[in-house]
Amino acid sequence: MTSGERRGLLERLVEGANLIFPVRRLSADGHKAWEEVLARGIEGYVGKDPSSTYLSGGPTRSWLKSKARREGRFIVGGVVERTEGWSLLLGTIQSGGLRYRGLVHFGVGGRLADALASNRLVRPTSPFSERVPVHGVTWLDPGLVAEATYSDVTPARVLRAPVFRGFADKGAIRLT
Amino acid sequence: VFDERLVSRFDLLGESGAAVPTTRPVYIAFDVLHARGRDLRA
């Protein structure tokens, strides 16, 4: 049975059920569907070839998953070197304090981290309002705003899969 | 559960009295692979 036929059967099976619904269908036009994903803040979509049959495991071009990336500005509260390399500690202002929003590693180079660790913003204590579960951090005064993309936010309000894109003030940090 | 934009919010599941208005919990079916003893994957 093809994917399209199974979809039709699924809709008939759950029709009239109170607590079970078929997964939402977006426009059959991929571009229009993507516009709807972005407009509604949906995580992404899976495009399925309705003529394909079920394939267990392994990659396939009959089902294509596309995830939206979100972007935002975050205050840098520290820099730390871990096994995967250098990372920035990001936060946002909430209720008058700096709330921890996670570590960003991708996009952070060693030269940038060195520049931050020797920056005038270095301070001896954490600027975050809560305890941060990271050791060996060089803490920074909250004077730098980073731009980052991310896939989602976890239930603990921490960024999922963030990527550092640069500083909002392009001249904030000079690399030597 | 779904929020006011009808976006699914797994993180709000079980948060009674949450600040964000949500639907009641519902199941979402993605596919049907077996029905009435028949394997539909082939």
Backbone of each chain as ProteinMPNN parsed JSONL, in Angstrom:
{"seq_chain_A": "MTSGERRGLLERLVEGANLIFPVRRLSADGHKAWEEVLARGIEGYVGKDPSSTYLSGGPTRSWLKSKARREGRFIVGGVVERTEGWSLLLGTIQSGGLRYRGLVHFGVGGRLADALASNRLVRPTSPFSERVPVHGVTWLDPGLVAEATYSDVTPARVLRAPVFRGFADKGAIRLT", "coords_chain_A": {"N_chain_A": [[0.851, -1.196, 0.0], [0.58, 2.232, -0.807], [2.081, 5.307, 0.453], [0.262, 7.432, 0.216], [-2.153, 6.028, 0.028], [-2.209, 4.784, 2.516], [-2.41, 7.025, 4.104], [-5.012, 7.905, 3.492], [-6.467, 5.746, 4.505], [-5.772, 5.933, 7.193], [-7.031, 8.354, 7.91], [-9.689, 7.583, 7.668], [-9.853, 5.608, 9.621], [-9.509, 6.96, 12.079], [-11.505, 8.752, 12.078], [-14.021, 10.516, 13.704], [-13.072, 9.853, 16.192], [-12.365, 10.912, 19.537], [-9.981, 11.603, 20.796], [-7.867, 11.086, 19.118], [-6.084, 12.159, 16.334], [-5.353, 12.572, 12.851], [-2.034, 13.329, 11.706], [-1.239, 16.726, 10.986], [-1.821, 18.042, 7.719], [0.0, 19.887, 5.414], [0.165, 22.353, 2.765], [0.238, 20.876, -0.497], [2.039, 21.942, -2.175], [5.37, 22.454, -1.913], [6.771, 24.885, -1.399], [4.76, 26.622, -0.504], [3.973, 25.191, 1.739], [6.277, 25.391, 3.266], [6.326, 28.114, 3.791], [4.156, 28.225, 5.497], [5.096, 26.729, 7.623], [7.125, 28.443, 8.607], [5.623, 30.75, 9.19], [3.906, 29.92, 11.214], [5.552, 29.013, 13.192], [6.234, 26.358, 13.376], [8.082, 23.307, 13.951], [9.121, 22.067, 11.685], [8.85, 20.172, 8.602], [7.831, 16.992, 7.148], [8.281, 15.866, 4.001], [6.492, 13.753, 1.921], [6.527, 11.274, -0.593], [3.645, 10.468, -2.158], [3.301, 8.188, -3.657], [5.052, 6.315, -2.796], [6.155, 3.301, -1.134], [6.301, 1.846, 2.2], [9.444, 2.123, 3.773], [11.751, 0.574, 5.688], [14.107, 1.8, 7.936], [17.336, 3.298, 7.094], [18.37, 5.853, 4.712], [16.139, 7.704, 2.564], [14.795, 9.127, -0.431], [12.171, 9.441, -0.648], [10.916, 10.278, 1.606], [11.384, 13.298, 2.983], [12.878, 15.226, 5.395], [12.56, 18.443, 6.676], [13.827, 20.945, 8.656], [13.029, 23.859, 10.437], [15.067, 26.682, 11.206], [15.544, 28.702, 13.999], [16.225, 32.072, 15.045], [18.058, 34.308, 17.143], [18.964, 36.857, 19.559], [21.44, 36.855, 22.047], [22.82, 37.261, 25.289], [26.237, 37.167, 26.082], [27.672, 35.358, 28.602], [29.922, 34.082, 29.408], [32.891, 32.117, 28.645], [34.186, 28.972, 27.662], [36.444, 26.209, 27.589], [36.053, 23.048, 26.331], [36.006, 19.454, 25.766], [35.148, 19.279, 23.113], [35.937, 21.659, 22.116], [35.999, 25.297, 22.061], [33.4, 27.105, 23.703], [30.608, 29.347, 24.001], [28.791, 30.772, 26.718], [25.449, 31.391, 26.839], [22.815, 33.774, 27.475], [19.65, 35.251, 28.503], [17.935, 38.248, 29.398], [15.798, 38.126, 32.083], [13.189, 38.781, 34.223], [14.753, 40.744, 35.413], [17.209, 39.535, 35.818], [20.069, 37.618, 34.557], [19.334, 34.998, 32.634], [20.325, 31.653, 32.175], [20.822, 30.182, 28.996], [22.143, 28.227, 27.668], [24.924, 26.482, 26.017], [26.915, 27.455, 23.244], [28.665, 25.991, 20.676], [29.285, 25.429, 17.954], [30.624, 27.365, 15.385], [32.176, 28.934, 16.963], [35.343, 30.017, 17.194], [38.823, 29.338, 18.052], [40.429, 31.661, 18.127], [38.611, 33.676, 18.537], [37.621, 32.905, 21.042], [39.959, 33.149, 22.598], [40.308, 35.912, 22.426], [38.071, 36.76, 23.82], [38.516, 35.664, 26.356], [40.594, 37.177, 27.287], [39.558, 39.613, 27.524], [38.363, 42.906, 28.438], [35.996, 42.55, 29.731], [36.092, 40.408, 31.4], [35.323, 38.795, 34.442], [35.304, 37.866, 37.948], [33.199, 36.321, 38.911], [30.115, 34.487, 38.281], [27.785, 35.872, 35.955], [25.228, 35.016, 35.766], [21.865, 34.479, 36.902], [21.113, 32.128, 38.027], [22.482, 28.948, 39.168], [24.962, 27.675, 37.052], [25.45, 24.772, 35.157], [28.219, 24.205, 34.399], [31.722, 23.792, 34.33], [34.917, 25.429, 34.902], [34.693, 27.903, 33.645], [35.404, 31.019, 32.074], [34.223, 33.857, 33.244], [32.119, 36.509, 32.044], [31.313, 39.981, 31.983], [27.977, 41.023, 31.278], [28.083, 42.309, 28.505], [28.209, 41.829, 25.834], [26.481, 41.027, 22.867], [25.355, 38.226, 21.3], [24.565, 36.748, 18.128], [22.61, 34.037, 17.236], [21.585, 30.955, 15.712], [19.138, 28.361, 16.157], [17.622, 25.152, 16.712], [15.45, 24.606, 18.31], [13.843, 24.973, 21.54], [14.53, 23.533, 24.65], [12.518, 21.782, 27.162], [13.598, 22.804, 29.519], [14.152, 25.327, 28.817], [16.491, 25.745, 27.414], [18.675, 26.33, 24.658], [18.439, 24.366, 21.713], [20.734, 22.678, 19.717], [22.377, 25.048, 18.974], [23.91, 27.559, 16.856], [26.574, 29.727, 16.552], [26.498, 32.933, 15.109], [27.707, 35.381, 15.046], [28.574, 38.641, 16.418], [26.215, 41.079, 17.549], [27.051, 43.708, 17.552], [29.295, 44.405, 15.308], [31.873, 45.312, 15.615], [32.601, 44.688, 18.141], [34.425, 42.807, 19.154], [37.802, 42.479, 18.486], [39.847, 40.569, 16.447], [43.154, 39.41, 16.627]], "CA_chain_A": [[0.0, 0.0, 0.0], [1.417, 3.426, -0.886], [1.956, 6.285, 1.537], [-0.989, 8.162, 0.016], [-3.275, 5.136, 0.366], [-2.219, 4.607, 3.976], [-2.931, 8.262, 4.687], [-6.463, 7.88, 3.359], [-6.977, 4.748, 5.446], [-5.598, 6.498, 8.541], [-8.086, 9.338, 8.151], [-10.967, 6.88, 7.863], [-9.806, 4.856, 10.879], [-9.611, 7.813, 13.279], [-12.638, 9.673, 11.929], [-14.988, 10.42, 14.788], [-12.421, 9.62, 17.485], [-12.292, 12.147, 20.314], [-8.641, 11.923, 21.292], [-6.85, 10.729, 18.124], [-6.221, 12.927, 15.097], [-4.244, 12.351, 11.908], [-1.081, 14.429, 11.718], [-1.668, 17.826, 10.13], [-1.287, 18.109, 6.351], [0.226, 21.233, 4.902], [-0.06, 22.453, 1.324], [0.984, 19.928, -1.326], [3.106, 22.746, -2.783], [6.417, 22.522, -0.899], [7.105, 26.272, -1.054], [3.668, 27.14, 0.329], [4.034, 24.476, 3.02], [7.398, 25.946, 4.034], [5.875, 29.432, 4.287], [3.271, 27.988, 6.636], [5.98, 26.311, 8.732], [7.79, 29.622, 9.163], [4.64, 31.692, 9.727], [3.257, 29.402, 12.419], [6.539, 28.611, 14.192], [6.287, 24.891, 13.472], [9.465, 22.838, 13.959], [9.554, 21.7, 10.334], [7.884, 19.232, 8.017], [8.336, 15.828, 6.426], [7.66, 15.74, 2.69], [6.397, 12.332, 1.56], [6.059, 10.924, -1.931], [2.445, 9.655, -1.906], [3.315, 6.926, -4.413], [6.095, 5.436, -2.255], [5.753, 2.328, -0.115], [7.051, 2.0, 3.441], [10.823, 1.644, 3.738], [12.22, 0.524, 7.071], [15.518, 2.106, 8.139], [18.123, 3.802, 5.974], [17.89, 7.095, 4.098], [15.307, 7.586, 1.364], [14.373, 10.412, -0.983], [10.706, 9.456, -0.67], [10.535, 11.041, 2.8], [12.42, 14.301, 3.207], [12.598, 16.019, 6.587], [13.127, 19.789, 6.646], [13.614, 21.59, 9.949], [13.225, 25.314, 10.448], [16.018, 27.19, 12.197], [15.14, 29.978, 14.585], [17.383, 32.906, 15.341], [17.814, 35.248, 18.226], [20.117, 37.534, 20.135], [21.659, 36.369, 23.4], [23.931, 37.907, 25.993], [27.33, 36.25, 26.372], [28.006, 35.444, 30.03], [31.17, 33.392, 29.714], [33.516, 31.312, 27.591], [34.758, 27.789, 28.301], [37.039, 25.218, 26.676], [35.675, 21.68, 26.666], [36.644, 18.484, 24.878], [34.798, 19.538, 21.714], [36.489, 22.962, 21.721], [35.528, 26.44, 22.812], [31.965, 27.401, 23.65], [30.123, 30.534, 24.707], [27.607, 30.601, 27.549], [24.469, 32.393, 26.415], [21.711, 34.028, 28.392], [18.715, 36.331, 28.177], [17.463, 38.97, 30.578], [14.455, 37.709, 32.477], [12.897, 39.218, 35.602], [15.844, 41.562, 35.917], [18.457, 38.779, 35.945], [20.536, 36.966, 33.342], [18.904, 33.599, 32.684], [21.17, 30.796, 31.348], [20.094, 29.569, 27.874], [22.885, 27.124, 27.092], [26.251, 26.63, 25.42], [27.009, 27.357, 21.789], [30.017, 25.582, 20.275], [29.492, 25.571, 16.514], [30.821, 28.741, 14.945], [33.066, 29.639, 17.889], [36.723, 29.65, 16.91], [39.787, 29.513, 19.125], [40.902, 33.048, 18.18], [37.537, 34.434, 19.173], [37.589, 32.557, 22.465], [41.136, 33.773, 23.219], [40.037, 37.347, 22.537], [37.083, 36.956, 24.879], [39.087, 35.291, 27.651], [41.527, 38.218, 27.726], [38.816, 40.843, 27.293], [38.122, 43.756, 29.62], [34.734, 42.157, 30.362], [36.296, 39.255, 32.29], [34.977, 39.052, 35.841], [35.596, 36.66, 38.743], [32.008, 35.548, 39.306], [29.112, 34.263, 37.232], [26.766, 36.92, 35.825], [23.904, 34.415, 35.633], [21.069, 34.569, 38.131], [21.022, 30.804, 38.627], [23.704, 28.164, 39.076], [25.157, 27.155, 35.694], [26.086, 23.45, 35.304], [29.415, 24.134, 33.56], [32.903, 24.088, 35.133], [36.07, 25.982, 34.196], [34.242, 29.016, 32.81], [35.867, 32.393, 32.234], [32.974, 34.634, 33.27], [32.172, 37.814, 31.382], [30.231, 40.931, 32.219], [26.995, 40.899, 30.178], [28.183, 43.47, 27.628], [28.287, 41.404, 24.433], [25.263, 40.382, 22.373], [25.65, 37.28, 20.222], [23.465, 36.291, 17.284], [22.711, 32.585, 17.08], [20.427, 30.206, 15.243], [18.931, 27.154, 16.939], [16.518, 24.374, 16.15], [14.297, 24.559, 19.208], [14.156, 25.228, 22.948], [14.166, 22.363, 25.452], [11.597, 22.115, 28.263], [14.317, 23.59, 30.528], [14.361, 26.638, 28.196], [17.858, 25.811, 26.898], [18.683, 26.259, 23.2], [18.81, 23.085, 21.138], [21.58, 22.753, 18.513], [22.642, 26.434, 18.571], [25.086, 27.88, 16.034], [26.957, 31.132, 16.707], [26.586, 33.603, 13.817], [28.498, 36.601, 15.155], [28.097, 39.569, 17.426], [25.311, 42.103, 17.035], [27.962, 44.817, 17.288], [30.359, 43.723, 14.554], [33.188, 45.768, 16.059], [32.715, 44.471, 19.586], [35.626, 42.035, 19.45], [38.785, 42.519, 17.403], [40.73, 39.419, 16.45], [44.516, 39.785, 16.225]], "C_chain_A": [[0.888, 1.247, 0.0], [1.171, 4.352, 0.31], [0.637, 7.048, 1.436], [-2.211, 7.318, 0.377], [-3.364, 4.928, 1.879], [-2.754, 5.854, 4.657], [-4.461, 8.291, 4.622], [-7.099, 6.911, 4.347], [-6.891, 5.286, 6.875], [-6.722, 7.481, 8.863], [-9.429, 8.661, 8.392], [-10.994, 6.166, 9.219], [-10.035, 5.74, 12.098], [-10.78, 8.797, 13.18], [-13.652, 9.457, 13.05], [-14.383, 10.156, 16.149], [-12.268, 10.953, 18.221], [-10.866, 12.578, 20.632], [-7.529, 11.597, 20.297], [-7.118, 11.496, 16.841], [-5.085, 12.549, 14.146], [-3.318, 13.561, 11.923], [-1.479, 15.461, 10.661], [-1.031, 17.722, 8.731], [-1.144, 19.564, 5.962], [-0.056, 21.225, 3.402], [0.774, 21.411, 0.576], [2.113, 20.626, -2.075], [4.167, 22.98, -1.71], [6.752, 23.932, -0.465], [6.03, 26.883, -0.155], [3.683, 26.478, 1.702], [5.141, 25.061, 3.895], [7.032, 27.323, 4.579], [4.987, 29.263, 5.516], [4.079, 27.545, 7.863], [6.59, 27.535, 9.409], [6.787, 30.557, 9.83], [4.062, 31.219, 11.055], [4.249, 28.951, 13.476], [6.579, 27.108, 14.418], [7.74, 24.443, 13.33], [9.977, 22.516, 12.56], [8.488, 20.834, 9.699], [8.611, 18.049, 7.411], [7.561, 15.755, 5.125], [7.667, 14.28, 2.276], [5.906, 12.181, 0.129], [4.842, 10.018, -1.761], [2.43, 8.328, -2.661], [4.324, 5.925, -3.857], [5.501, 4.443, -1.269], [6.668, 2.472, 1.087], [8.446, 1.399, 3.305], [11.363, 1.719, 5.151], [13.716, 0.805, 7.139], [16.178, 2.677, 6.898], [17.532, 5.06, 5.365], [17.065, 6.815, 2.844], [14.95, 8.987, 0.877], [12.849, 10.498, -1.075], [10.14, 10.204, 0.529], [11.656, 12.034, 3.073], [12.022, 15.2, 4.372], [13.291, 17.376, 6.475], [12.802, 20.479, 7.965], [13.891, 23.078, 9.837], [14.26, 25.675, 11.514], [15.491, 28.525, 12.697], [16.391, 30.795, 14.84], [17.031, 33.898, 16.431], [19.112, 35.89, 18.682], [20.218, 37.154, 21.609], [22.877, 37.065, 24.006], [24.969, 36.85, 26.34], [27.748, 36.444, 27.831], [29.285, 34.732, 30.396], [31.681, 32.642, 28.513], [34.229, 30.153, 28.282], [35.338, 26.872, 27.238], [36.679, 23.837, 27.187], [36.296, 20.747, 25.636], [36.346, 18.763, 23.412], [35.348, 20.868, 21.21], [35.899, 24.071, 22.57], [34.015, 26.642, 22.631], [31.683, 28.699, 24.4], [28.918, 30.151, 25.562], [26.651, 31.746, 27.241], [23.363, 32.565, 27.449], [20.783, 35.095, 27.852], [18.284, 36.989, 29.493], [16.021, 38.553, 30.874], [14.262, 38.068, 33.948], [14.077, 39.949, 36.212], [17.158, 40.844, 36.08], [18.843, 38.143, 34.625], [20.245, 35.476, 33.469], [19.732, 32.777, 31.699], [20.345, 30.111, 30.262], [20.908, 28.515, 27.139], [24.231, 27.51, 26.521], [26.137, 26.61, 23.906], [28.462, 27.073, 21.431], [30.26, 25.834, 18.787], [29.586, 27.046, 16.124], [31.75, 29.538, 15.837], [34.493, 29.155, 17.658], [37.639, 29.935, 18.089], [40.262, 30.951, 19.261], [39.867, 33.935, 18.855], [37.513, 34.175, 20.673], [38.764, 33.177, 23.209], [40.885, 35.261, 23.442], [39.047, 37.64, 23.658], [37.694, 36.718, 26.252], [40.07, 36.325, 28.171], [40.877, 39.599, 27.611], [38.627, 41.624, 28.589], [36.846, 43.363, 30.359], [34.891, 41.003, 31.345], [36.041, 39.658, 33.739], [35.16, 37.766, 36.637], [34.394, 35.787, 39.05], [31.02, 35.441, 38.154], [28.133, 35.43, 37.165], [25.338, 36.351, 35.792], [23.177, 34.394, 36.975], [20.877, 33.204, 38.789], [22.355, 30.078, 38.47], [23.796, 27.542, 37.678], [25.939, 25.839, 35.781], [27.299, 23.258, 34.401], [30.609, 24.549, 34.434], [33.993, 24.707, 34.254], [35.74, 27.173, 33.318], [35.033, 30.288, 33.117], [34.635, 33.277, 32.124], [33.163, 36.001, 32.645], [31.023, 38.697, 31.855], [29.265, 40.868, 31.039], [26.979, 42.126, 29.264], [28.259, 43.125, 26.158], [26.997, 40.682, 24.038], [25.625, 39.512, 21.176], [24.392, 36.974, 19.435], [23.649, 34.793, 17.041], [21.432, 32.044, 16.452], [20.323, 28.945, 16.082], [17.708, 26.433, 16.399], [15.274, 24.459, 17.007], [14.768, 24.941, 20.607], [13.681, 24.031, 23.749], [13.153, 22.764, 26.523], [12.27, 22.933, 29.364], [14.68, 24.972, 29.995], [15.804, 26.842, 27.728], [17.812, 25.613, 25.387], [19.128, 24.88, 22.735], [19.57, 23.339, 19.843], [21.859, 24.196, 18.074], [23.898, 26.562, 17.717], [25.351, 29.377, 16.173], [27.147, 31.761, 15.333], [27.438, 34.862, 13.859], [27.95, 37.478, 16.263], [27.199, 40.624, 16.777], [26.087, 43.369, 16.705], [29.204, 44.234, 16.625], [31.753, 44.14, 15.003], [33.459, 45.502, 17.528], [34.008, 43.77, 19.969], [36.549, 42.09, 18.249], [39.726, 41.316, 17.545], [42.096, 39.854, 15.946], [45.099, 38.71, 15.332]], "O_chain_A": [[1.863, 1.298, 0.75], [0.205, 4.203, 1.059], [-0.029, 7.284, 2.444], [-3.177, 7.818, 0.954], [-4.455, 4.899, 2.449], [-3.462, 5.767, 5.66], [-5.119, 8.66, 5.594], [-8.131, 7.207, 4.949], [-7.818, 5.118, 7.668], [-7.295, 7.447, 9.952], [-10.215, 9.112, 9.225], [-12.029, 6.125, 9.884], [-10.686, 5.316, 13.053], [-11.012, 9.583, 14.099], [-14.08, 8.33, 13.301], [-15.081, 10.222, 17.161], [-12.065, 11.995, 17.596], [-10.576, 13.77, 20.726], [-6.357, 11.81, 20.604], [-8.234, 11.488, 16.321], [-3.979, 12.241, 14.591], [-3.767, 14.689, 12.129], [-1.983, 15.118, 9.591], [0.138, 17.363, 8.591], [-2.055, 20.369, 6.158], [-0.467, 20.207, 2.844], [1.896, 21.105, 0.981], [3.039, 19.973, -2.555], [3.893, 23.635, -0.704], [6.994, 24.168, 0.718], [6.335, 27.569, 0.821], [3.432, 27.134, 2.713], [4.975, 25.211, 5.105], [7.391, 27.658, 5.708], [5.054, 30.054, 6.457], [3.78, 27.936, 8.991], [6.574, 27.648, 10.634], [7.056, 31.097, 10.903], [3.761, 32.035, 11.927], [3.837, 28.541, 14.561], [6.913, 26.639, 15.506], [8.537, 25.111, 12.672], [11.166, 22.684, 12.289], [7.36, 20.762, 10.188], [9.821, 18.08, 7.187], [6.34, 15.602, 5.128], [8.716, 13.635, 2.276], [4.984, 12.874, -0.303], [4.984, 8.899, -1.267], [1.637, 7.442, -2.344], [4.447, 4.815, -4.375], [4.473, 4.709, -0.647], [7.697, 3.143, 1.009], [8.605, 0.297, 2.781], [11.427, 2.796, 5.745], [14.507, 0.13, 6.48], [15.654, 2.559, 5.79], [16.332, 5.309, 5.485], [17.274, 5.815, 2.157], [14.82, 9.917, 1.673], [12.304, 11.506, -1.525], [9.018, 10.708, 0.479], [12.778, 11.623, 3.369], [10.975, 15.847, 4.347], [14.49, 17.437, 6.205], [11.636, 20.584, 8.345], [14.868, 23.498, 9.217], [14.32, 25.058, 12.577], [15.05, 29.368, 11.916], [17.498, 30.257, 14.849], [15.873, 34.273, 16.615], [20.203, 35.517, 18.25], [19.22, 37.134, 22.328], [23.831, 37.406, 23.307], [24.632, 35.772, 26.83], [28.126, 37.541, 28.242], [29.704, 34.761, 31.553], [31.004, 32.537, 27.49], [34.807, 30.324, 29.355], [34.807, 26.764, 26.133], [36.964, 23.494, 28.334], [37.021, 21.187, 24.744], [37.191, 18.515, 22.553], [35.243, 21.176, 20.023], [35.369, 23.828, 23.654], [33.449, 26.386, 21.568], [32.42, 29.091, 25.305], [28.12, 29.301, 25.169], [27.004, 32.919, 27.367], [23.023, 31.643, 28.19], [21.092, 35.762, 26.865], [18.275, 36.358, 30.55], [15.147, 38.626, 30.009], [15.07, 37.704, 34.803], [14.366, 39.79, 37.398], [18.151, 41.473, 36.448], [18.052, 38.125, 33.682], [20.832, 34.783, 34.3], [19.841, 33.139, 30.527], [19.299, 29.528, 30.548], [20.463, 27.966, 26.131], [24.632, 28.674, 26.531], [25.356, 25.84, 23.346], [29.369, 27.807, 21.823], [31.295, 26.376, 18.4], [28.736, 27.859, 16.489], [32.085, 30.681, 15.526], [34.8, 27.99, 17.909], [37.282, 30.674, 19.007], [40.478, 31.426, 20.376], [40.2, 34.823, 19.639], [37.4, 35.103, 21.473], [38.599, 33.677, 24.322], [41.203, 35.806, 24.499], [39.169, 38.645, 24.359], [37.434, 37.464, 27.196], [40.356, 36.356, 29.368], [41.563, 40.622, 27.603], [38.72, 41.074, 29.686], [36.633, 43.793, 31.492], [33.942, 40.652, 32.047], [36.481, 40.713, 34.198], [35.17, 36.681, 36.055], [34.557, 34.622, 39.413], [31.08, 36.2, 37.186], [27.694, 35.927, 38.202], [24.364, 37.103, 35.789], [23.795, 34.303, 38.036], [20.523, 33.124, 39.965], [23.241, 30.527, 37.742], [22.831, 26.957, 37.184], [26.991, 25.797, 36.418], [27.394, 22.246, 33.707], [30.529, 25.524, 35.181], [33.998, 24.538, 33.034], [36.441, 27.428, 32.339], [35.298, 30.596, 34.279], [34.067, 33.431, 31.043], [34.247, 36.581, 32.714], [29.913, 38.223, 32.094], [29.701, 40.675, 29.904], [26.01, 42.885, 29.239], [28.362, 44.016, 25.316], [26.491, 39.838, 24.777], [26.135, 40.002, 20.169], [23.291, 36.94, 19.986], [24.739, 34.349, 16.679], [20.347, 32.596, 16.633], [21.317, 28.504, 16.66], [16.869, 27.024, 15.719], [14.159, 24.391, 16.491], [15.952, 25.201, 20.824], [12.56, 23.559, 23.559], [12.95, 23.953, 26.768], [11.595, 23.679, 30.073], [15.427, 25.709, 30.638], [16.284, 27.973, 27.654], [17.01, 24.825, 24.885], [20.064, 24.297, 23.282], [19.129, 24.103, 18.985], [21.604, 24.541, 16.92], [24.832, 25.77, 17.842], [24.461, 30.196, 15.94], [27.856, 31.216, 14.487], [27.851, 35.361, 12.813], [26.997, 37.118, 16.954], [27.393, 41.007, 15.623], [25.817, 44.026, 15.7], [30.057, 43.644, 17.289], [32.715, 43.402, 14.795], [34.421, 46.019, 18.096], [34.619, 44.095, 20.987], [36.14, 41.787, 17.128], [40.313, 41.081, 18.6], [42.194, 40.579, 14.957], [46.238, 38.831, 14.883]]}, "seq_chain_B": "VFDERLVSRFDLLGESGAAVPTTRPVYIAFDVLHARGRDLRA", "coords_chain_B": {"N_chain_B": [[-0.18, 18.349, 23.677], [-1.613, 21.353, 22.253], [-0.719, 24.717, 21.536], [-1.931, 28.175, 21.56], [-1.443, 28.898, 18.955], [-1.836, 26.637, 17.618], [0.367, 24.979, 17.59], [2.204, 22.093, 18.326], [3.055, 21.322, 21.672], [5.063, 19.708, 23.434], [6.468, 20.211, 25.74], [4.7, 21.427, 27.437], [3.026, 19.518, 28.293], [1.197, 18.081, 30.831], [1.497, 20.247, 32.479], [-0.508, 21.583, 34.366], [-2.526, 24.433, 34.707], [-0.758, 26.074, 33.424], [0.745, 29.109, 32.142], [0.399, 29.477, 29.467], [-2.264, 29.109, 27.227], [-3.681, 25.977, 26.384], [-4.705, 23.143, 24.352], [-6.639, 20.234, 25.372], [-4.854, 17.179, 26.222], [-4.077, 15.226, 23.381], [-3.871, 12.455, 21.077], [-1.716, 12.109, 18.245], [-1.783, 10.652, 15.148], [0.608, 9.334, 12.957], [0.934, 7.515, 10.889], [-0.277, 4.47, 9.426], [0.459, 1.187, 9.787], [-0.309, -1.417, 10.101], [-3.455, -3.007, 9.802], [-6.435, -4.456, 10.789], [-5.297, -7.027, 10.907], [-3.696, -7.008, 8.687], [-0.643, -6.431, 6.981], [0.496, -3.352, 5.987], [2.718, -2.322, 4.84], [4.017, -3.145, 2.51]], "CA_chain_B": [[-1.102, 19.471, 23.719], [-1.335, 22.388, 21.258], [-0.876, 26.053, 22.095], [-2.942, 29.01, 20.915], [-1.16, 28.968, 17.515], [-1.999, 25.251, 17.179], [1.676, 24.34, 17.5], [2.287, 21.075, 19.373], [3.959, 21.742, 22.742], [5.314, 18.578, 24.319], [6.996, 20.706, 27.009], [3.603, 21.885, 28.299], [2.222, 18.358, 28.67], [1.208, 17.839, 32.276], [1.605, 21.492, 33.235], [-1.843, 22.134, 34.611], [-2.442, 25.802, 35.188], [0.325, 26.796, 32.759], [0.37, 30.454, 31.705], [0.04, 29.408, 28.052], [-3.471, 28.309, 27.017], [-3.438, 24.8, 25.544], [-5.8, 22.194, 24.186], [-6.458, 19.065, 26.222], [-3.926, 16.252, 25.565], [-4.646, 14.357, 22.347], [-2.908, 11.653, 20.324], [-1.59, 12.407, 16.825], [-1.349, 9.455, 14.419], [1.428, 9.708, 11.804], [0.872, 6.538, 9.802], [-0.896, 3.203, 9.822], [1.289, 0.149, 9.158], [-1.074, -2.664, 10.165], [-4.875, -2.786, 10.072], [-7.272, -5.654, 10.699], [-4.434, -8.189, 10.67], [-3.002, -6.915, 7.386], [0.568, -5.617, 6.936], [0.284, -2.378, 4.928], [3.988, -1.698, 4.466], [4.494, -3.58, 1.197]], "C_chain_B": [[-0.684, 20.479, 22.641], [-1.564, 23.756, 21.897], [-1.861, 26.878, 21.258], [-2.677, 29.199, 19.424], [-1.338, 27.607, 16.844], [-0.66, 24.608, 16.821], [1.764, 23.33, 18.644], [3.357, 21.469, 20.389], [4.12, 20.595, 23.739], [5.763, 19.06, 25.698], [5.892, 21.156, 27.965], [2.71, 20.734, 28.753], [2.326, 18.145, 30.182], [1.346, 19.079, 33.112], [0.218, 22.091, 33.417], [-1.699, 23.54, 35.186], [-1.309, 26.592, 34.556], [-0.167, 28.149, 32.247], [-0.088, 30.456, 30.252], [-1.231, 28.579, 27.9], [-3.196, 27.155, 26.057], [-4.733, 24.017, 25.351], [-5.646, 21.11, 25.245], [-5.492, 18.115, 25.507], [-4.654, 15.366, 24.554], [-3.515, 13.548, 21.711], [-2.915, 12.102, 18.861], [-1.036, 11.164, 16.127], [-0.613, 9.873, 13.143], [1.236, 8.767, 10.611], [0.109, 5.328, 10.319], [-0.177, 2.095, 9.053], [0.606, -1.212, 9.158], [-2.532, -2.3, 10.427], [-5.631, -4.077, 9.828], [-6.444, -6.87, 10.275], [-3.638, -8.139, 9.383], [-1.787, -5.991, 7.503], [0.466, -4.665, 5.733], [1.587, -1.78, 4.394], [4.446, -2.061, 3.052], [3.764, -2.837, 0.071]], "O_chain_B": [[0.456, 20.462, 22.176], [-2.484, 23.934, 22.696], [-2.532, 26.354, 20.369], [-3.575, 29.615, 18.69], [-1.034, 27.439, 15.663], [-0.56, 23.811, 15.888], [1.444, 23.652, 19.788], [4.445, 21.903, 20.008], [3.415, 20.519, 24.746], [5.484, 18.412, 26.706], [6.121, 21.257, 29.17], [1.755, 20.94, 29.503], [3.423, 18.043, 30.729], [1.318, 18.997, 34.34], [-0.171, 23.006, 32.692], [-0.853, 23.793, 36.043], [-0.925, 27.646, 35.063], [-1.351, 28.315, 31.955], [-0.863, 31.32, 29.842], [-1.283, 27.453, 28.394], [-2.546, 27.344, 25.028], [-5.711, 24.199, 26.076], [-4.632, 21.068, 25.942], [-5.323, 18.23, 24.293], [-5.72, 14.824, 24.846], [-2.345, 13.922, 21.802], [-3.963, 12.43, 18.304], [0.043, 10.681, 16.469], [-1.129, 10.658, 12.348], [1.364, 9.185, 9.46], [-0.117, 5.194, 11.522], [-0.2, 2.067, 7.822], [0.904, -2.062, 8.318], [-2.81, -1.378, 11.194], [-5.48, -4.711, 8.783], [-6.845, -7.636, 9.399], [-2.977, -9.112, 9.021], [-1.888, -4.897, 8.059], [0.363, -5.117, 4.593], [1.563, -0.846, 3.594], [5.219, -1.306, 2.461], [4.038, -3.077, -1.105]]}, "name": "protein", "num_of_chains": 2, "seq": "MTSGERRGLLERLVEGANLIFPVRRLSADGHKAWEEVLARGIEGYVGKDPSSTYLSGGPTRSWLKSKARREGRFIVGGVVERTEGWSLLLGTIQSGGLRYRGLVHFGVGGRLADALASNRLVRPTSPFSERVPVHGVTWLDPGLVAEATYSDVTPARVLRAPVFRGFADKGAIRLTVFDERLVSRFDLLGESGAAVPTTRPVYIAFDVLHARGRDLRA"}
